[in-house]
Amino acid sequence: MPRYLIEREIPGAGKLSPQELAGISAKSCSILNEMGSQIQWLHSYVTDDKIYCVYLAPSEQAIREHAQKGGFPADRISEIRDLISPYSARSA
């Protein structure tokens, strides 16, 4: 299944409390449960004014549907083509 990186512009995201982040997480999981197993949230990174999320989904449209149902921004959606890390250099 394709993997996507979603960029969500949320001013002040880095200042959200653990309880606020837990609320956002719970809402996202609730919407995902409604949508079924076609879409999976893997993890997210919170920065000062954005949250970057990694999802498995059959299409960009499924990502947009999740965002719309949850009231989340999905300012940029990019399909992840590959993954590299320091370990990638070892196989070169």
C-alpha positions in Angstrom: 0.0 0.0 0.0 1.3 3.5 -0.8 2.9 5.5 2.0 2.2 9.3 2.3 3.6 12.2 4.1 1.0 14.8 5.1 2.0 18.3 6.1 -0.5 20.0 8.3 -0.1 23.7 9.1 -1.2 24.2 12.7 0.1 27.5 14.1 1.4 26.8 17.6 1.4 23.0 17.2 4.7 22.8 19.2 3.0 24.5 22.2 0.1 22.1 22.3 -0.2 20.3 25.7 0.1 16.5 25.9 -3.6 16.5 26.6 -4.4 18.5 23.5 -2.2 16.2 21.4 -3.9 13.2 22.9 -7.3 14.7 21.9 -6.1 15.2 18.3 -4.8 11.7 18.3 -8.1 10.2 19.6 -10.1 12.1 17.1 -7.9 10.9 14.2 -8.1 7.3 15.5 -11.9 7.6 15.7 -12.2 8.7 12.1 -9.8 5.9 11.0 -11.9 3.3 12.8 -15.0 4.6 10.9 -13.1 4.4 7.6 -12.0 0.8 8.1 -8.7 -0.8 7.5 -8.1 0.9 4.1 -6.0 3.7 5.8 -3.5 3.5 8.6 -1.7 6.2 10.6 1.9 5.2 11.4 3.2 8.3 13.3 3.6 12.0 13.3 6.2 14.7 14.0 5.2 17.9 15.8 7.2 21.0 15.0 6.6 24.6 16.0 3.8 25.3 13.5 3.2 22.1 11.6 2.5 18.4 12.2 4.0 15.9 9.7 2.1 12.6 9.5 3.0 9.4 7.9 0.1 7.2 6.7 -0.5 4.1 4.6 -3.5 4.6 2.3 -4.7 3.3 -1.1 -4.8 6.9 -2.5 -4.3 10.6 -1.8 -8.1 10.8 -1.9 -8.4 8.6 1.1 -6.0 10.9 3.0 -8.1 13.9 2.0 -11.3 12.2 3.1 -9.8 11.4 6.6 -8.7 15.1 6.9 -12.1 16.4 5.9 -14.0 14.1 8.2 -11.7 15.0 11.1 -11.5 18.7 10.4 -7.7 18.4 10.0 -5.7 20.5 7.5 -3.9 18.5 4.8 -1.9 21.3 3.2 0.5 19.1 1.3 0.3 15.4 0.6 3.3 13.6 -0.9 3.6 10.0 -1.8 6.8 8.6 -0.2 8.8 6.8 -2.9 11.6 5.4 -0.8 13.3 5.6 2.6 17.0 6.2 3.3 18.9 6.5 6.5 22.5 6.3 7.7 22.2 2.5 7.2 21.5 3.0 3.5 25.2 4.0 3.1 26.2 0.5 4.3 24.7 -1.2 1.3 26.3 1.1 -1.3 
